[in-house]
Amino acid sequence: MIELFYSSTPNGRKISIMLEELKFDYKVTEINLSEGEQFKPEFRKISPLSKIPVITDHKNKVSIFQSGA
């Protein structure tokens, strides 16, 4: 399963639109940027630069981060 770490920003929304169009099975985990959740150590493990969006493929243990995700 793919997990999308998301915030309601243009970059976050475009990834969710893409996943819907591709009909991928995915889970959304919202990151609250105004509360600084992107700077928490557990999030920085998958996004070292504290950027969203992040797509994590749990099956293959791969994460792609930043707006290029």
Secondary structure, DSSP 4 states (H G I P E B T S, - for coil): -EEEEE-SSHHHHHHHHHHHHTT--EEEEE--GGGTGGGSHHHHTT-TT--S-EEEETTTTEEEESTT-
